[in-house]
Amino acid sequence: MTAELVRGQNHPLPDTRLELRVSAGHPVVAGATLGDERGRVAGAEWIAHPGAPVRPGIEVPAGAAAEHRIAVDLAALPETVHRLSLLLALPPGPAGPARFGTAAAPFVTVADPAGAAVATYTITGLDRESAVVALELYRRQGAWKVRAVGQGYEGGLADLLADQGAPASADLAAAVLEAAAPADAPAPPPLVPETAPADSASSTTTISYAHPSRRPAARPAAPAPGPDAAGTGAVPPPPAGAPVPPQQSRPAPVAGDATGWTMDERLYNQVWGMFEDLARSVAAYRSARDFADHRLDRAVDQVLADPSTRVGGAGDAARAAARATHEELMGRAQEVLDRDLAQLAAESEVVEPALPVAYARWDNPAWHAYRAPEEPPMAVRLGDLHLPERGDLRIPFLVRLPLERGLWVDSGPGRTSAAGLLDETELRRLALDSAVAHTARLLAAHPAGSLTVHVLDPAGGGAAAFAPLVETGVLAAPPARGAAGVTAVLAQLTERVDLLQMAVRGDASEDLPPGFDPARQLLVVHDFPHGFDDRAVTRLRYLADEGPSVGVHLLMVADRADAAAYGPVLDPLWRSLLRLTPVPDDHLADPWVGHAWTYEPPTVPPGSAVLWQVLGQVAEARRRNHG
């Protein structure tokens, strides 16, 4: 699958022939430098740019554009070249942004010879820079890798080239930019209506709300030139401020409209794409809003700083013009956000009913036809995610299988108003009910007999909540009670992890003891740390750290404050688990764009027997499988 890189991350390259695709939503100049082991550029002949687009092993476009495709043949590079850096620079002139901080974040794709995306990188975090090293392809121990760089330069292309050791960097940068925009080239089309105020033109060209890595929900009848069939190229956004076509003129979104070998994989990728679309659209809206506020503040400050316009009619007129520009920018940003959210809502309406049971909400009718699967799905749904700009637009929170880390349902007091309305007892009850629902979903996602569930309930306080698991017979044994029960279960699972790790290290997986249960194991822990001594806590930490790699998984239901007596000893335990909440909470941070996503847990409809029905089917499938 495509690797989505963040700044500083690297990824191996499967081939020496590659295509680098750049999508910026506005014209940029693309070039490349060829460097030695230290990344130093020996001379102008080691730079590919619009004035000299062809160098050994690389060919770049001959002008500035919003979309670029760059051919690379790493095998054809000179042996002295150990690093190829992809450069992006903003061309001079009034038609586009003067710095990357006021423009859409550039998006870069590294594709293999077949056109499939190997890695992608969204260059975020830029501000006053007008040139940036997007990524680099580098040679390491005879193999080539790609690294996301995202290093910007306020001094522009001249500073960038100087930093890489290029001689006469200022003259070379000027020549590159001049070659990218020849004097007889036609002027780029305006990005705002011709009747728009000149003062607002430069500000409205800087925000692109298009998702660069997937086709929008409302797709044209024929593919636009540029993006490939997999949708990894970018479709240029409509002009900022341009009228939005009526919704009925667009083709209806289609469930499964994403890449993948199976429908489940296509739906999974489509849901992930919807998550990215929502993140990008809201990030662009918030960026545009902040830019409009900053522009207004700056304009007012300029009026106040000039004694001749501080008071009187000229000052009033300047402030009124600044406020009008602010309102116009905010209106356009809201219009584009509303359009994007409407497209996503329409896509959600067709995708949600088409989801398989592992991805579906508990109220989806698909659960009433549930049968144990032959193969586990790619992921399971552990809730929904949404942002405050449109709380009713829910994106399924899908977590890949097998679980790479344990789960923690936090029964402690939450920070949201929903949690504040509940007392401690009710929060703990909801947390345990949520954990049981997660357990049922994990059982339903696995083929019959391929997931064994153990429950620790030392004080017996979860008897009512665990009733669906106990009475349907899906547990390996009744919930363990007291300190002795906790010790026995933890010892059994710890021994299992040790045994499997030794088998893996010794390549002796076929030599496990007779009767060894090959199923994955899920340990549900309630009322922690009641019934746990220091040895049991150590074993629990060991299972959390080492268990997932050999198929032993943890689901904790706990209030961190209850274990405060252990101090920082348990900090690694909490950090190793994926925290979930029994009520909506905005605790899921997104470092990609800085959002705090609101997580909403999956809830079984009141009065519904779907949980019991599904667990009954799981138990029946096990009996048939063992019979």
Secondary structure, DSSP 8 states (H G I E B T S, - for coil): --EEE-TT-EEE-S-SEEEEEEEEEEEEEEEEEEE-TT----SGGGEEBTTB-EETTEE--SS-EEEEEEEEEGGGS-TT--EEEEEEE--SSTTS-SSGGGS---EEEEE-TTS-EEEEEE-----S-SEEEEEEEEEETTEEEEEEEEEEETTTHHHHHHHTT-TTHHHHHHHHHHHHS-TTS-----SS-TTS-HHHHHHHTS-----TTS--SS--SS--SSS-TTS-S------TT-----GGGS----TT-S--SSHHHHHHHHHHHHHHHHHHHHHHHHHHHHHHHHHHHHHHHHHHH-TTTSSSHHHHHHHHHHHHHHHHHHHHHHHHHHHHHHHHHHHHHHHHHH--GGGS-TT-GGGGG----SS--SEEEEEEEE-GGGTT--EEEEEESS-SS-EEEE-S--SSHHHHTS-HHHHHHHHHHHHHHHHHHHHHHS-TTSEEEEEE-TTSTTTTTTHHHHHHT-BSSS-B-HHHHHHHHHHHHHHHHHHHHHHHHTT-GGG--TT---SEEEEEEESTTTT--HHHHHHHHHHHHHSGGGTEEEEEEE-GGGGGGGGGGGHHHHHHSEEE-SS-EEEEEETTTTEEEEEE-----TT--HHHHHHHHHHHHHHHHH-
